[in-house]
Amino acid sequence: MTGANSGVGLETTRQLVKQGAHVIMACRRIESAKEVAKSFAAERGTVSFEKLDLSDLESVRAFAENIKSKHKKIDGLVNNAGMVTSGKVPKRTKQGFEMMFAVNHLGHFLLTESLLDIINETQGSRIVILSSIGHAGSDKKRPEIHFEDLNYDKRVFNRTDAYCESKLANLLYAKELAERVKNKKTTVVSVHPGWAKSNLAGKGFTAFVQNVLLTPVAPLLTIMSNEDAAQTSLHCLLDDDVPKFSGEYFSQNSLLYSDKECRRGGWPMKSPNPNAHDMKSALRLTKVSKKMVGLK
């Protein structure tokens, strides 16, 4: 579970531990993970802690090698971590990639590909990739993958567009990977957990609006608790019917979604963004992503 020490990732971890699972909490801040894990230390399951910085491909490689040296099976991989940057210019990773595309897609891409052999060898394994309703945009503007400039080296930077593009990449990767591993009986899905009080809003004005001003009317606006938002990931990990929908997109509902087609949600649901159904783009994204992270 990436991003397991806060928000939806923490609540997904908590519920899995309650059901007796062992969860590897993959986080940048190990001490933070250990502290929050105390709240479910008495539950049936167990946790362990491993350092992972998705913005640094060397950290991802080291993490994957560490996991492979310790574990012979992986029942589920939840690519839960995500981020939104601030500012009008792109932030860069150690390897020089735009930060949101790197963390939200490339880091998880390298992690998944690096662990894929073990996952495929585990009977009934599942990969859950957290996307976002942001991948759909609106009927006036649909996000797309800008293969000619994924890294914002030439384009004028817009953090909302960059975030939504990275989330579309999540959905396309899930679709391509599901097709690639279908003979291995591995299930791959993408998920939008719902409009939740996650840490993506950061600590500024957006967080104040989300966590303070909107709290009294949150139920009316279908703003979810992290516990409720975790249910989509849990459903995709545990429900017996989900393998029939490998490659599909699962979303909770909300009145706040700008696209009316998204408001009803669905387990699974069809994305209103036509670019989310383009298998040629999905295949191209995987090819380009492999090159970017140094895979053959």
Residue frames as qw, qx, qy, qz and C-alpha x, y, z in Angstrom:
[[0.000, 0.890, 0.455, 0.000, 0.00, 0.00, 0.00],
 [0.415, 0.221, -0.021, 0.882, 1.68, 3.18, -1.14],
 [0.181, -0.419, 0.019, -0.889, 0.76, 6.33, 0.74],
 [0.581, -0.366, -0.725, -0.052, -0.44, 4.15, 3.61],
 [0.373, -0.191, -0.543, 0.728, 0.26, 6.57, 6.43],
 [0.154, 0.312, 0.248, -0.904, -2.56, 9.06, 5.78],
 [0.473, 0.262, -0.219, -0.812, -5.91, 9.67, 4.14],
 [0.880, 0.148, -0.128, -0.433, -7.61, 6.98, 2.09],
 [0.611, 0.379, -0.683, 0.131, -4.47, 4.81, 2.14],
 [0.072, -0.277, 0.744, -0.604, -4.42, 4.74, 5.92],
 [0.673, 0.011, 0.344, -0.655, -8.08, 3.81, 6.17],
 [0.838, 0.293, -0.381, -0.258, -7.72, 1.12, 3.51],
 [0.381, 0.362, -0.780, 0.339, -4.80, -0.28, 5.48],
 [0.339, -0.208, 0.605, -0.690, -6.77, -0.16, 8.72],
 [0.819, 0.101, 0.090, -0.557, -9.70, -2.10, 7.26],
 [0.758, 0.348, -0.550, -0.049, -7.44, -4.75, 5.73],
 [0.165, 0.335, -0.782, 0.499, -5.63, -5.24, 9.03],
 [0.575, -0.115, 0.413, -0.697, -8.99, -5.58, 10.81],
 [0.905, 0.203, -0.084, -0.366, -9.74, -8.47, 8.45],
 [0.880, -0.314, 0.334, 0.125, -6.47, -10.22, 9.27],
 [0.734, 0.627, -0.039, 0.258, -4.25, -9.14, 6.39],
 [0.600, -0.449, 0.103, 0.654, -0.57, -8.32, 6.54],
 [0.373, 0.903, 0.175, 0.124, -0.05, -4.92, 4.91],
 [0.622, -0.070, 0.038, 0.779, 3.29, -3.44, 3.90],
 [0.020, 0.947, 0.228, -0.224, 2.99, 0.30, 4.54],
 [0.644, 0.206, 0.217, 0.704, 5.14, 1.89, 1.83],
 [0.086, -0.969, -0.230, 0.031, 5.79, 5.52, 2.78],
 [0.416, 0.674, -0.246, 0.559, 8.34, 8.30, 2.63],
 [0.210, -0.589, 0.449, -0.639, 7.97, 8.96, 6.35],
 [0.581, -0.060, -0.808, 0.071, 8.45, 5.69, 8.24],
 [0.114, -0.071, -0.659, 0.740, 8.13, 7.24, 11.69],
 [0.459, 0.043, 0.023, -0.887, 4.78, 8.75, 10.72],
 [0.696, -0.002, -0.603, -0.390, 3.57, 5.36, 9.53],
 [0.444, -0.046, -0.814, 0.372, 4.65, 3.67, 12.74],
 [0.114, 0.036, 0.449, -0.885, 2.85, 6.29, 14.80],
 [0.607, 0.047, -0.109, -0.786, -0.50, 6.00, 13.01],
 [0.628, 0.053, -0.757, -0.174, -0.25, 2.19, 12.94],
 [0.044, 0.062, -0.785, 0.615, -0.49, 2.19, 16.73],
 [0.519, 0.040, 0.168, -0.837, -4.20, 2.92, 16.33],
 [0.893, 0.095, -0.172, -0.404, -4.83, -0.58, 14.92],
 [0.142, 0.508, -0.833, 0.168, -2.05, -2.53, 16.66],
 [0.455, -0.087, 0.768, -0.442, -4.62, -4.67, 18.51],
 [0.766, 0.341, -0.066, -0.541, -6.38, -5.85, 15.35],
 [0.953, 0.012, 0.302, -0.022, -6.12, -9.34, 13.85],
 [0.780, 0.556, -0.007, 0.287, -3.69, -8.51, 11.08],
 [0.628, -0.500, 0.102, 0.588, -0.17, -7.11, 11.02],
 [0.400, 0.916, -0.022, 0.024, 1.82, -4.39, 9.30],
 [0.719, -0.230, 0.137, 0.641, 5.40, -3.78, 8.32],
 [0.086, 0.944, 0.028, -0.316, 7.06, -0.56, 7.20],
 [0.709, 0.088, 0.354, 0.604, 9.22, 0.10, 4.17],
 [0.043, -0.677, 0.056, 0.733, 10.59, 3.40, 2.91],
 [0.490, 0.420, 0.617, 0.450, 9.47, 4.43, -0.55],
 [0.049, 0.635, -0.001, -0.771, 9.85, 7.79, -2.28],
 [0.641, 0.516, 0.561, 0.094, 7.91, 7.62, -5.53],
 [0.261, 0.950, -0.063, -0.161, 9.51, 10.84, -6.78],
 [0.095, -0.708, 0.683, 0.152, 12.91, 9.10, -6.88],
 [0.872, 0.260, -0.322, -0.261, 13.23, 6.16, -9.28],
 [0.377, 0.392, -0.776, 0.321, 16.28, 4.88, -7.39],
 [0.376, -0.175, 0.630, -0.657, 14.16, 4.67, -4.25],
 [0.839, 0.162, 0.020, -0.520, 11.50, 2.74, -6.18],
 [0.720, 0.376, -0.583, -0.016, 14.06, 0.28, -7.50],
 [0.114, 0.335, -0.789, 0.502, 15.56, -0.25, -4.05],
 [0.596, -0.070, 0.423, -0.679, 12.12, -0.74, -2.53],
 [0.870, 0.237, -0.201, -0.383, 11.14, -3.32, -5.16],
 [0.567, 0.375, -0.710, 0.185, 14.37, -5.29, -4.70],
 [0.157, -0.275, 0.701, -0.639, 13.86, -5.22, -0.94],
 [0.752, 0.033, 0.234, -0.615, 10.30, -6.54, -1.23],
 [0.838, 0.319, -0.394, -0.205, 11.34, -9.30, -3.63],
 [0.349, 0.389, -0.775, 0.354, 14.07, -10.41, -1.23],
 [0.240, -0.137, 0.687, -0.672, 11.58, -10.72, 1.65],
 [0.652, 0.253, 0.431, -0.571, 8.37, -11.95, 0.03],
 [0.213, -0.056, 0.891, 0.397, 7.54, -14.77, -2.37],
 [0.056, 0.573, 0.766, 0.287, 3.92, -13.73, -2.96],
 [0.077, 0.142, 0.146, -0.976, 1.94, -10.50, -3.23],
 [0.197, 0.513, 0.832, -0.071, -1.83, -10.87, -3.07],
 [0.179, 0.894, 0.399, 0.101, -2.52, -7.22, -3.75],
 [0.422, -0.057, 0.020, 0.904, -0.72, -4.04, -4.75],
 [0.043, 0.885, 0.460, -0.061, -2.52, -0.76, -4.11],
 [0.424, 0.203, 0.094, 0.878, -0.97, 2.21, -5.90],
 [0.198, -0.802, -0.552, 0.110, -2.67, 4.67, -3.59],
 [0.362, -0.543, -0.051, 0.756, -0.22, 7.56, -3.15],
 [0.376, 0.685, 0.403, 0.476, -0.74, 10.74, -5.12],
 [0.332, -0.490, -0.165, 0.789, 0.12, 14.39, -5.04],
 [0.294, 0.864, 0.312, 0.264, -0.79, 17.83, -6.36],
 [0.521, -0.082, -0.100, 0.844, 1.91, 20.47, -6.56],
 [0.014, 0.895, 0.310, -0.322, 1.42, 24.20, -6.14],
 [0.254, -0.581, 0.314, 0.707, 2.75, 27.12, -8.13],
 [0.587, 0.719, 0.045, -0.370, 2.85, 28.22, -11.75],
 [0.369, 0.636, -0.663, -0.139, 6.01, 26.40, -12.77],
 [0.930, -0.057, -0.344, -0.113, 6.60, 22.65, -12.77],
 [0.501, -0.670, 0.539, -0.102, 8.47, 21.11, -9.86],
 [0.670, 0.465, -0.570, -0.101, 11.09, 18.53, -10.87],
 [0.936, -0.346, 0.057, 0.004, 12.21, 15.21, -9.43],
 [0.521, -0.597, 0.502, 0.347, 15.82, 14.08, -8.99],
 [0.575, 0.125, 0.679, 0.440, 15.62, 12.55, -12.44],
 [0.034, -0.190, 0.271, 0.943, 14.23, 15.79, -13.89],
 [0.088, -0.430, -0.809, -0.391, 10.62, 14.71, -14.45],
 [0.351, -0.438, -0.056, -0.826, 7.58, 16.89, -13.77],
 [0.152, -0.234, 0.789, -0.547, 6.65, 16.00, -10.19],
 [0.695, 0.092, 0.356, -0.618, 2.99, 15.01, -10.54],
 [0.819, 0.372, -0.341, -0.272, 3.51, 12.81, -13.59],
 [0.342, 0.443, -0.788, 0.256, 6.51, 11.26, -11.86],
 [0.242, -0.152, 0.768, -0.572, 4.82, 10.47, -8.54],
 [0.691, 0.193, 0.312, -0.623, 1.31, 9.72, -9.73],
 [0.883, 0.399, -0.083, -0.231, 2.29, 7.65, -12.76],
 [0.565, 0.591, -0.565, 0.110, 5.98, 6.94, -13.41],
 [0.163, -0.458, 0.762, -0.428, 6.91, 5.92, -9.86],
 [0.744, 0.017, 0.505, -0.437, 3.95, 3.58, -9.59],
 [0.810, 0.500, -0.220, -0.214, 4.56, 2.30, -13.11],
 [0.362, 0.556, -0.720, 0.203, 8.13, 1.31, -12.25],
 [0.404, -0.285, 0.715, -0.494, 7.01, -0.19, -8.94],
 [0.843, 0.187, 0.270, -0.426, 4.30, -2.30, -10.56],
 [0.758, 0.534, -0.365, -0.085, 6.49, -3.51, -13.42],
 [0.143, 0.564, -0.753, 0.307, 9.29, -4.37, -10.97],
 [0.420, -0.149, 0.761, -0.471, 6.96, -6.52, -8.83],
 [0.711, 0.229, -0.195, -0.635, 4.89, -7.94, -11.66],
 [0.519, 0.223, -0.823, -0.069, 6.52, -11.38, -11.77],
 [0.031, -0.016, -0.848, 0.529, 5.74, -12.06, -8.11],
 [0.488, 0.207, 0.272, -0.803, 2.23, -10.66, -8.45],
 [0.676, 0.273, -0.445, -0.520, 1.51, -12.82, -11.49],
 [0.432, 0.153, -0.882, 0.108, 2.78, -15.90, -9.68],
 [0.161, 0.064, 0.711, -0.682, 0.37, -15.29, -6.79],
 [0.046, -0.405, -0.862, -0.301, -2.99, -16.92, -7.43],
 [0.138, -0.797, -0.585, -0.052, -5.87, -14.46, -7.50],
 [0.395, -0.319, -0.121, 0.853, -3.66, -11.39, -7.16],
 [0.173, 0.872, 0.438, 0.130, -5.01, -7.89, -7.74],
 [0.389, -0.031, 0.007, 0.921, -3.56, -4.52, -8.65],
 [0.003, -0.868, -0.493, 0.063, -5.58, -1.45, -7.72],
 [0.412, 0.130, 0.096, 0.896, -4.42, 1.83, -9.24],
 [0.013, -0.754, -0.465, 0.463, -5.93, 4.98, -7.77],
 [0.280, 0.424, 0.377, 0.774, -6.82, 7.41, -10.51],
 [0.023, 0.379, 0.376, -0.845, -9.14, 10.38, -10.03],
 [0.378, 0.737, 0.547, -0.120, -12.33, 11.84, -11.39],
 [0.029, -0.791, 0.217, 0.571, -9.97, 14.53, -12.67],
 [0.359, -0.123, 0.770, 0.513, -9.04, 12.24, -15.56],
 [0.315, 0.591, 0.732, 0.125, -12.49, 12.88, -17.06],
 [0.124, -0.012, 0.126, 0.984, -12.38, 16.67, -17.07],
 [0.400, 0.485, 0.435, -0.644, -15.62, 18.11, -18.42],
 [0.640, 0.533, 0.540, 0.121, -17.57, 18.00, -21.64],
 [0.252, 0.963, -0.055, -0.072, -15.83, 21.27, -22.57],
 [0.196, 0.759, -0.615, 0.088, -12.29, 20.03, -21.93],
 [0.988, -0.147, -0.014, -0.048, -11.19, 16.40, -21.80],
 [0.373, -0.717, 0.559, 0.186, -7.67, 15.59, -20.53],
 [0.899, 0.421, -0.118, 0.012, -5.36, 13.81, -22.96],
 [0.772, -0.397, 0.241, 0.434, -1.83, 12.45, -22.93],
 [0.325, 0.916, -0.192, -0.134, 0.54, 14.93, -24.57],
 [0.935, -0.052, 0.162, 0.310, 3.15, 12.49, -25.81],
 [0.546, 0.659, -0.019, 0.517, 5.04, 15.27, -27.57],
 [0.107, 0.555, -0.387, 0.728, 5.78, 16.98, -24.24],
 [0.699, -0.458, -0.549, -0.016, 4.95, 14.79, -21.23],
 [0.621, -0.263, -0.359, 0.645, 7.50, 16.60, -19.10],
 [0.029, -0.963, -0.254, 0.086, 6.28, 20.17, -19.66],
 [0.581, -0.242, 0.216, 0.747, 9.56, 21.16, -21.25],
 [0.148, 0.184, 0.431, 0.871, 7.77, 23.24, -23.90],
 [0.241, -0.662, -0.620, -0.345, 4.14, 23.61, -22.82],
 [0.192, -0.517, 0.248, -0.797, 2.91, 26.38, -20.55],
 [0.246, -0.068, -0.907, 0.335, 2.50, 24.70, -17.18],
 [0.559, -0.376, -0.059, -0.737, -0.95, 24.37, -15.66],
 [0.128, -0.269, 0.882, -0.366, -1.01, 22.32, -12.46],
 [0.701, 0.172, 0.433, -0.541, -4.65, 21.25, -12.88],
 [0.763, 0.504, -0.282, -0.291, -4.03, 20.04, -16.42],
 [0.282, 0.507, -0.802, 0.144, -0.84, 18.28, -15.31],
 [0.399, -0.142, 0.772, -0.475, -2.62, 16.52, -12.45],
 [0.781, 0.309, 0.246, -0.483, -5.53, 15.42, -14.63],
 [0.632, 0.561, -0.507, -0.172, -3.13, 14.13, -17.30],
 [0.046, 0.394, -0.880, 0.263, -1.28, 12.05, -14.70],
 [0.553, 0.051, 0.652, -0.516, -4.60, 10.60, -13.51],
 [0.792, 0.459, -0.105, -0.389, -5.59, 9.72, -17.07],
 [0.373, 0.535, -0.758, 0.024, -2.24, 7.94, -17.31],
 [0.338, -0.199, 0.821, -0.414, -3.22, 5.85, -14.27],
 [0.747, 0.286, 0.366, -0.476, -6.43, 4.74, -15.92],
 [0.686, 0.590, -0.352, -0.240, -4.80, 3.96, -19.27],
 [0.121, 0.490, -0.850, 0.151, -2.02, 1.98, -17.60],
 [0.535, -0.034, 0.722, -0.437, -4.59, -0.11, -15.72],
 [0.788, 0.453, 0.101, -0.404, -6.38, -0.83, -18.99],
 [0.543, 0.617, -0.563, -0.081, -3.20, -1.82, -20.84],
 [0.072, -0.417, 0.860, -0.285, -1.80, -3.88, -17.97],
 [0.700, 0.066, 0.529, -0.475, -5.06, -5.78, -17.48],
 [0.817, 0.499, -0.127, -0.261, -4.94, -6.87, -21.10],
 [0.353, 0.634, -0.681, 0.096, -1.28, -7.84, -20.83],
 [0.082, -0.290, 0.878, -0.373, -1.70, -10.06, -17.75],
 [0.747, -0.044, 0.029, -0.662, -5.15, -11.52, -18.42],
 [0.835, 0.143, -0.524, -0.089, -3.71, -14.99, -19.04],
 [0.314, 0.252, -0.719, 0.566, -1.98, -14.82, -15.65],
 [0.451, -0.607, -0.651, -0.073, -5.33, -14.44, -13.84],
 [0.303, -0.262, -0.319, 0.859, -4.16, -11.16, -12.30],
 [0.057, 0.832, 0.539, 0.115, -6.88, -8.54, -11.94],
 [0.328, -0.085, -0.025, 0.940, -6.06, -4.88, -12.61],
 [0.014, 0.819, 0.548, 0.169, -8.47, -2.00, -12.07],
 [0.205, 0.261, -0.137, 0.933, -8.37, 1.78, -11.66],
 [0.306, -0.638, -0.672, 0.217, -10.28, 3.56, -8.92],
 [0.030, -0.517, 0.077, -0.852, -11.61, 6.97, -8.01],
 [0.266, -0.194, -0.827, 0.456, -12.25, 6.72, -4.25],
 [0.158, -0.818, -0.548, -0.072, -14.71, 9.61, -4.13],
 [0.074, 0.761, -0.113, 0.635, -14.54, 13.21, -2.98],
 [0.771, -0.443, -0.388, 0.243, -12.68, 12.57, 0.26],
 [0.252, -0.950, 0.173, -0.059, -10.88, 14.64, 2.86],
 [0.909, 0.087, -0.049, 0.406, -7.48, 13.52, 1.67],
 [0.471, -0.646, 0.092, 0.594, -4.11, 15.22, 2.09],
 [0.540, 0.384, 0.432, 0.611, -3.98, 16.15, -1.60],
 [0.012, 0.934, 0.273, 0.230, -5.34, 19.58, -0.73],
 [0.492, 0.374, -0.326, 0.716, -2.16, 20.33, 1.20],
 [0.392, -0.454, -0.539, 0.591, -2.06, 22.83, 4.04],
 [0.090, 0.005, 0.091, 0.992, -3.10, 26.11, 2.41],
 [0.423, 0.116, 0.109, -0.892, -6.35, 27.84, 1.55],
 [0.624, 0.041, -0.621, -0.472, -7.71, 24.84, -0.39],
 [0.423, -0.098, -0.855, 0.282, -7.26, 22.63, 2.66],
 [0.100, 0.125, 0.478, -0.864, -8.96, 25.26, 4.85],
 [0.556, 0.091, -0.209, -0.799, -11.97, 25.35, 2.55],
 [0.640, 0.024, -0.732, -0.231, -12.17, 21.57, 2.31],
 [0.505, -0.118, -0.780, 0.351, -11.57, 20.66, 5.95],
 [0.069, -0.246, -0.505, 0.825, -13.16, 23.62, 7.77],
 [0.340, 0.200, -0.034, -0.918, -15.64, 25.61, 5.72],
 [0.593, 0.063, -0.575, -0.560, -17.21, 22.64, 3.93],
 [0.126, 0.059, -0.944, 0.300, -17.29, 20.25, 6.90],
 [0.383, 0.195, 0.558, -0.711, -20.79, 21.24, 8.14],
 [0.703, 0.435, 0.025, -0.562, -22.33, 20.58, 4.72],
 [0.023, -0.425, 0.867, 0.260, -20.08, 17.68, 3.71],
 [0.408, 0.194, 0.886, -0.102, -22.87, 15.04, 3.81],
 [0.495, 0.706, 0.307, -0.402, -25.10, 17.15, 1.57],
 [0.330, 0.777, -0.417, -0.337, -22.26, 17.63, -0.92],
 [0.997, 0.071, -0.027, 0.019, -21.31, 13.94, -0.70],
 [0.212, 0.710, -0.606, 0.290, -17.85, 14.74, 0.66],
 [0.907, -0.187, -0.373, -0.059, -16.78, 11.44, 2.18],
 [0.577, -0.703, 0.416, -0.007, -14.81, 10.42, 5.20],
 [0.191, 0.578, -0.775, -0.171, -11.60, 8.61, 4.36],
 [0.416, -0.048, 0.883, -0.213, -13.15, 5.44, 5.78],
 [0.666, 0.530, 0.399, -0.341, -16.05, 5.64, 3.32],
 [0.435, 0.768, -0.358, -0.304, -13.72, 6.56, 0.45],
 [0.163, -0.463, 0.869, 0.063, -11.60, 3.48, 1.16],
 [0.727, 0.160, 0.587, -0.319, -14.54, 1.22, 0.33],
 [0.714, 0.631, -0.149, -0.263, -13.94, 1.35, -3.44],
 [0.242, 0.612, -0.751, 0.051, -10.37, 0.10, -3.09],
 [0.419, -0.195, 0.818, -0.341, -11.50, -2.55, -0.58],
 [0.794, 0.372, 0.279, -0.392, -14.24, -3.69, -2.93],
 [0.637, 0.657, -0.376, -0.146, -11.76, -4.02, -5.79],
 [0.038, 0.533, -0.823, 0.193, -9.32, -5.95, -3.60],
 [0.291, -0.109, 0.863, -0.398, -11.77, -8.33, -1.97],
 [0.706, 0.289, 0.253, -0.596, -15.01, -8.78, -3.92],
 [0.622, -0.008, 0.761, 0.184, -15.34, -12.04, -5.84],
 [0.574, 0.697, 0.429, -0.012, -16.97, -10.39, -8.87],
 [0.011, -0.884, 0.217, 0.415, -14.25, -7.84, -9.58],
 [0.426, -0.287, 0.712, 0.479, -12.03, -10.15, -11.72],
 [0.474, 0.560, 0.659, 0.166, -14.83, -10.15, -14.31],
 [0.184, 0.967, 0.175, 0.015, -14.18, -6.42, -14.73],
 [0.650, -0.374, 0.210, 0.627, -10.40, -6.38, -15.02],
 [0.365, 0.204, 0.367, 0.831, -9.24, -3.25, -16.81],
 [0.113, -0.769, -0.499, -0.383, -12.32, -1.27, -15.79],
 [0.106, 0.331, -0.269, 0.898, -12.71, 1.94, -13.80],
 [0.409, -0.574, -0.702, 0.108, -14.53, 2.08, -10.44],
 [0.088, 0.320, -0.122, 0.935, -15.82, 5.36, -8.99],
 [0.084, -0.521, -0.704, 0.476, -17.90, 6.56, -6.06],
 [0.117, 0.754, 0.489, 0.422, -20.58, 9.18, -6.69],
 [0.278, -0.429, -0.284, 0.812, -20.62, 12.87, -5.79],
 [0.237, 0.878, 0.411, -0.061, -22.68, 15.94, -6.58],
 [0.221, -0.830, 0.196, 0.473, -19.46, 17.95, -6.81],
 [0.573, -0.018, 0.606, 0.552, -18.17, 16.40, -10.04],
 [0.167, 0.490, -0.175, -0.837, -18.16, 18.91, -12.89],
 [0.313, 0.109, -0.758, -0.562, -19.16, 16.25, -15.41],
 [0.699, -0.115, 0.210, -0.673, -22.75, 15.10, -14.86],
 [0.843, 0.182, -0.472, -0.182, -21.93, 11.70, -16.34],
 [0.440, 0.269, -0.730, 0.449, -19.56, 11.09, -13.42],
 [0.351, -0.413, 0.338, -0.769, -21.89, 12.12, -10.61],
 [0.889, -0.186, -0.070, -0.413, -23.67, 8.78, -10.32],
 [0.298, -0.549, 0.779, -0.050, -20.43, 6.80, -10.02],
 [0.918, 0.183, -0.173, -0.307, -20.38, 3.07, -10.66],
 [0.420, -0.507, 0.753, -0.002, -18.59, -0.17, -9.71],
 [0.428, -0.154, 0.233, 0.860, -17.54, -0.21, -12.54],
 [0.324, 0.816, 0.286, -0.384, -18.52, 2.80, -14.64],
 [0.656, 0.453, 0.309, 0.519, -17.70, 3.98, -18.14],
 [0.301, -0.465, -0.013, 0.833, -15.55, 7.09, -18.23],
 [0.416, 0.830, 0.322, -0.184, -17.07, 9.95, -20.25],
 [0.032, -0.790, 0.442, 0.425, -13.59, 10.86, -21.50],
 [0.897, 0.425, -0.049, -0.113, -13.09, 9.16, -24.88],
 [0.329, 0.707, -0.597, 0.188, -9.32, 9.38, -24.36],
 [0.492, -0.419, 0.679, -0.349, -9.71, 6.93, -21.46],
 [0.873, 0.170, 0.416, -0.188, -10.78, 4.19, -23.87],
 [0.554, 0.752, -0.335, -0.122, -7.98, 4.59, -26.41],
 [0.931, -0.249, 0.212, 0.163, -5.98, 1.36, -26.28],
 [0.689, 0.540, -0.039, 0.482, -3.49, 2.70, -28.83],
 [0.055, -0.816, 0.266, -0.510, -2.67, 5.53, -26.42],
 [0.795, -0.535, 0.235, -0.165, -2.51, 3.04, -23.54],
 [0.940, 0.097, 0.102, 0.311, -0.01, 0.88, -25.41],
 [0.445, 0.685, -0.114, 0.565, 2.01, 3.92, -26.43],
 [0.380, -0.809, 0.221, -0.389, 2.01, 5.18, -22.83],
 [0.907, -0.359, 0.208, 0.070, 3.44, 1.91, -21.57],
 [0.808, 0.353, 0.048, 0.470, 6.15, 1.93, -24.23],
 [0.175, 0.780, -0.136, 0.586, 7.09, 5.55, -23.48],
 [0.602, -0.723, 0.183, -0.283, 6.93, 5.02, -19.71],
 [0.955, -0.136, 0.084, 0.250, 9.30, 2.05, -19.92],
 [0.606, 0.505, -0.047, 0.613, 11.79, 4.20, -21.74],
 [0.139, -0.821, 0.113, -0.542, 11.44, 7.03, -19.24],
 [0.698, -0.627, 0.273, -0.213, 12.09, 4.80, -16.22],
 [0.035, 0.640, -0.764, -0.075, 14.83, 2.75, -17.87],
 [0.718, 0.002, 0.675, -0.169, 13.01, -0.54, -18.48],
 [0.020, -0.218, 0.782, 0.583, 13.42, -2.62, -21.62]]
